[in-house]
Structure formats: structure tokens, C-alpha cells
Amino acid sequence: MRVRFKLNGEPVEVDVEPNELLINVLRERFGLTGTKYACGIGECGACTVLLDGEPVLSCLTLAADVDGHEVVTVEGLAKSGELTPVQRAFIEEGAVQCGYCIPGFVIMAESLLRENPEPTEAEIRDYIRGNLCRCTGYVNIVKAVKRASKYFKLAPPGS
């Protein structure tokens, strides 16, 4: 079946099988490998993307279900090579070790800060609880989201 949707701001169309997962279409057809395949059962969050502005697990989302919608991957966050406040904060706080889980965390942090630009540490931890990291212990990830929230106060998205 032919699926048409907006991908990282650009209209695209692709033929997919009825049971084909969004993660496979993103990685194999569009070469967007920032979205990571890890658990394959919706337990780790490494494959998180934004669907119409809401975080979803692309390993559990059928590609056919994005027809007529908008998908943003981690590659689609930066504009004109300019990192987002969240991406900058993750670098500045050293929140990346192996890096495999980080695209999912960045997507979740972007979503959280759009909903709540001044989250507490408890709210951050609650929001990212579906994302797993085996390397960092989450301390620097939480610090990065807090730092990014300060950037958001200075210049909210779209300003």
C-alpha cells in the first residue's frame, strides 16, 4: 500500500506492506538510523519518534498508520545544522556514553519541555521512565533536561 506522510518536515510517499513497522521504513527506506532498533517490543524507548508531535514507539507503530500524519525523528530536530537546546544540553552535560539510547531520550525530552518548560527532577524522571539506558545511570540525562529547560525559558521553540 502507498503511504504519504510528512517526514522531518518534508512530504514523502512510500510503498509498505500492511504489517511493516515504522522503524523499519525509517531506517531501511529513508536511511534515518538515528531511530534505534533495540528491544523490538516497546520496552526500551530507543525507537521513539514524534507522531503529530506526540512521542510514539516506532517498533510498535505500523507504517500504514502514519498515512496523512507527520513524523519527526531525531534527525529532524535540528534546523539548518543548529542543534536544539535539548541536543546541546545532552552534549554539555555529558549525557551520552555509548549513545544508543540517546535519540529516544532526546525525543522524549523535546516532548516533555514542549508540554512543561520547567519540569522538576521528579517530573523529568517520570516522563522518561519508559526509556532505558544501561550506561549512564540517568543522572546526566536528567541534568541535561534541566539545563535544556533553562534554554527553553530563554528562547521557547518557534520563537
N, C-alpha and C positions, 0 to 999 in steps of 0.2 A: 504494500500500500504506500501511496505517496503522502509524506508528511511535510507540512510547511509550518515553519515557526521562525521566530527571531532568535538568533544565537549571538550573544555578546554584541547586541545592537544591530546586527545585520540580518536581513531576511535570507533564509536558506530553505532548501527543499531536498528531501532525500527519500529514497525508497527503503522501506523497512518491512521486516517480517512481523506478523501480528504479535508474536511473543518476544520480540527483540527488546532488550533493555537499553535505556537511555545511556547508561555508562558506556556500553559497547559502541553505540553510534558516535558518541562524543570522542572517544579515544581512537576508534578504528577508522571511522569515515571522515572525521574532521581533524584528526591529529591533535586533539586537545588532551594531552596526557597529564595535565595538572590535576584533573579529577582522577583520584587513585582508586584502583580496584584492590580491596583488601579482604574483608570478610565475606562479601557476597550475600550476606543475609540481613543487612540493616543493623548490625550491632556496633560498628566502629565509627561511622561518620566520615571516613576518609573520602567518600564519593559524593559528599554534599555539594549541591549546586542550588542556585536560586531559580525557582519556577514562579514567574509572575511576582517576583520579589520575596517569595517565601522559601525558606530552606527545605529541600527535599533530598532524600537519598536516591541517587541515580541508579543504584544497584537494585532498587525495588520499584523503579518507575518505568513503565513501558514507554518506549519511544513514540508509539502511536498516540499516547495520551498527551503529548506536548503539542500536537497539531493545533495551530492557531494561538499558541501561547508564546511567552518569552522565557528563554533560558539564559542564565548568566553563569559562566564558570569562573574559576579563579583567574584565568587568563583575560577575562572580560572586565575585570575590576579596574585596572589601571587605565587611565586615559592619556593618550599621546605620550606613553612612556613614563608618565608621572605616577608613582606609587600612591596608593590610597593611604590615609592616616593609619589604618589598621596594618597594612603591609609594612609601612615604615616602622611602626611601633614594634612589630614582631622582630624586625631586624635589630632595632635599637636595644630591645630588652633581651636579646639572645634567646628568643623563644623557640628557636629552631635547632634541633640536634640532627637526627637523621633526615628530617624534613618530610617524611612520607605522609604523616597525618596533617601537616600544617595547612594545605589547601582547604581541607574541611573545616579546620578551626578558623581560618581567615574568613571563610564564607559565613560561618556562624557568628563571628564577632561583628562582621559588617551588618548582619541582620539584627543582632541584639542592639547595636548602637543606633540603628535607624529607628528602632522601637523605643529604646530607652537610652538617651545620650549620656546619662550619668548613673550607670548601674553601680551597686555596691559589689563588694567582693562575693558575697553570698549569691547575689543575683547573677553575676558572671558565672560562678561555678554551677549554679542550677541550669543556666541556659546552655552551657557547653557539656552537660553531663552525658549526652549521647555520643560524644566524640572521645575516642580513646587514644592515648599516647603511651608508648612503652618506654620512652626515653627521658622525658623532661620532668615528670613529677608535677606538672601543671603550674608550678609557681611562676615561672617566667611567662607562661601563656596568659595567666591571669594578670600579671603586671603589664603585659603588652596591651591587653584590652583596656585596662585602667588608663594607661598612657594615651592610647588612641582616643579614649573618651575626652581627654583634655584637648586633643586636636579638634575633635568634633565640636567642642564648645567654642573654639576659636573660629572655625570655618565649617559649619554644617554642610553635609553633602548637598550639592546642587547650588551652593552659594558662590 
